[in-house]
Amino acid sequence: MTSIKEQAAISRLLSFLQEWDNAGKVARSHILDKFIETNQGKTAPELEQEFSQGASLFLVRLTTSLRITYMTDSCLEKLLRSIGIFLSAVSSNRYLIEFLEVGGVLTLLEILGLEKIKEEAKKESVKLLQVIANSGRTYKELICESYGVRSIAEFLAKSKSEETQEEVQVLLDSLVHGNPKYQNQVYKGLIALLPCESPKAQQLSLQTLRTAQPIIGTTHPSIVDCVLKVLGTMHLEVQYEAIELIKDLVGYDVRQALLKGLVELLIPSVKENSKLQAKILSGRDLLKWGCLGHGRGVSCLTAAPSSDPSVLQLTPSLPMFLQQAAAAKAIGVLARNDMSIAEELLYLRVVRGLMAAMGNKDHSNSQRLASLTLEYFVQMFPLVAEHVRKCMGEELYQLFLSNAEDLYMKIDSIQADILAANKVNVTKALCLHGSSHSMNALYGSRDSAQMAYLTHFEEDVESKE
């Protein structure tokens, strides 16, 4: 026999459930408000006590309402927050299983793709997916098996809220950890996000890739091109993350392709330049690069140039010049961090590329960053200094040595053309002079390990020529 106290509790529960069943949209909204206010942070046993051991009866009503009304956005955010109280409660595994058994994951993923749903509701959906993913490997696999990676990645690219995008990053980071069966799927999804038009999504994807890379262990071939293209961004925070990822990637099997790609960006090809100009002039990329006024249809391509040299001039070649400048910066960072990388870059004709970038009169940042990076190579390698001096001429070379960072403001058009058209070939000089001479000229006094490395690398270059 149940006690009078228990009977009263059951009666209150039935009355509450009946109130919910008979309530309209407004009344249910008030019920949810009160539930969220009084039960936030409670454990599963506390929720059971609150509902007289019948909390699941209310949860099933919430999930049913969610499945029926989520396309109309009716109290959707409050429904998701209420379900989240159950799923995030301590010792709530039973509630989680009940939610998943009725297709909860698929519903949450579908919410992310609906255009009419408010951003706040989608954010709550992401938080619920986080709770599910953090419950263990089985649940992470369930999300991935439900085409979750694609849905989540697409939402990250389209979301207009940086706060929501950061929540998505947390979810993707969770899916890449402790999920060996699908971690490669998440990794590829992050790479696929890099060409998207959202700078915040690019930044977060690059950050998560840095975390994912050591977990995956190997690299995907497409990561090199994708990361190098990101260097064409106008957003410095994205560029920073790209360079940080490049610093990590040189420790993997894509090292040679990555270094070669960076050096090639220093001298944009005529073919790529003409393709880019044709594409931009057709109008397809104007919005992408921020070249049109907001709702005014004013093109930056026809605007009068600014007299302020510090103002970024929007031109058809801007993405390519941004890549050039970022490549010069990345090469400088890599070379300063690792002498062996600096040596490899010399064999890839980085000196010629840096001097060519210094002659780019249309983009002062390329000139400045290339000059700073070349200064490092000149200071470290006597042979480089010799070739640079011979190409520049004594007057320009001394100007370069006195202040490399400000050189671009002091050179005239003739000197810029000399730099842009240079044919400096340190690699050829090294090979022609032989190993012993080239080592002494290039490095001066180095330890045996560095000398052994150079011998191996130089022999490899000679065998390919």
Buried (B, 14 or more C-beta within 10 A) or exposed (E): EEEEEEEEBBEEBEEBBEEBEEBEEEEBBEBBBEBBEEBEEBEBBBBBEBBBBBBBBBBEBBBEBBBEBBEEBBBBBBBBBBBBBBBBBEEBEBBBEBBBEBEBBBBBBBBBEBEEBEEBBBBBBBBBBBBBBBBBBEBBBBBBEBEBBBBBBBBBBBBEBBEBBBBBBBBBBBBBBEBEEBBBBBBBBBBBBBEBEBBBBBBBBBBBBBBBBEBBEEBBEEBBBBBBBBBBBBBEEBBBBBBBBBBBBBEBEBBEBBBBBBBBBBBBEEEBEEEBBEEBEEEEBBEEBEBBEEEEEEBBBEEEEEEEEEEBBBBBBBBBBBBBBBBBBBBBBBBEEBBBBBBBBBBBBBBBBBBBBBBBBEBBBBBBBBBBBBBBBBEBBBBBBBBBBEBBEEEBBEBBBEEBEEBBEEBEEEBBEBBBEBEBBBBEBBBEBEBEEBBBBBBEEBEEEBBEBBBEBBEEBEEEE
